[in-house]
Amino acid sequence: MSQENVDKARHFIDAYNRRDFEAATRDFDRDVEWVLPEHQRADSAIGTPGIIRFWEGLDETFDELQLRPQEFVDAGDRVATRLGHLARGRGSGLELDNELYHQVVTFRDGVIVRIEYVTTWEEALELARDRPSAGTSARVSIRRCRDDEREAILEIVNAAAEVYRGVIPADRWHEPYMPAGELDEEIAAGVEFWGYEDGGALSGVMGIQAVRDVDLIRHAYVVPDRQGHGIGSALMEHLERSAERPLLVGTWAAAQWAISFYRRHGFEPAGPERSAELLRRYWNIPERQIETSVVLTKPPG
């Protein structure tokens, strides 16, 4: 199996260099993680669609970008690749020909589940042998939240919800924004929380709830000091990939930043009258909250 993994790592690079993204992702797991070094962590991605978008962005920056594998090291379920890079900036014509990053590909049952980049070959070898050095980035994953993580979910929700203070109507704000009892009720009603784990701790959560013939995106929050790092987008893309029914999301009408986030992910505002109708049909919230909220919708797939 190890030589087969080396061959797959080589195939991925060869196909990428041809810009055959379909072939390059042939052996990718649906939730494959693409992890960049710490100073570029905001550009990391989860899932094949997010990785392809990242590659397309690189092609907008460079007239030419080629990965030049110098050496493959077989470490069982991991393959370390010593990489050279040939790049020419679009417009500037500036050329780069050096070893910028090195790659470690992790396999599970012959499928690529993680591609991680580090800045030195020594780090790559240590990571491949499962002995990460101090400079190696921490593990990132998206997973279902466990029942014993309710306190962590509440901490994230209530810390992130501070942004609503003074923005939403005063009669809709309360302390804490989400009490423990409300979280218990939401979970009992079928809200399934997913978490973004980075370095062993949750830094973002997002819920999904099946209601009648639709799926609702519920309680999407990211720890304040981790916002702007792509965590919310990664959670949204993860939930979207498994959706087979129309997606609806409700948010405060005054939260324009939230509305903009959902629109970037293809959701469209339902309009005032339609929003009120959808909120009454699919949510269990007070009439006052209906008056001050909006719904955005997105078809599946």
Summary of the structure (lengths in Angstrom):
residues: 301
radius of gyration: 21.7
end to end distance: 34.1
largest distance: 64.0
contacts: 901
relative contact order: 0.10
helix: 39%
strand: 33%
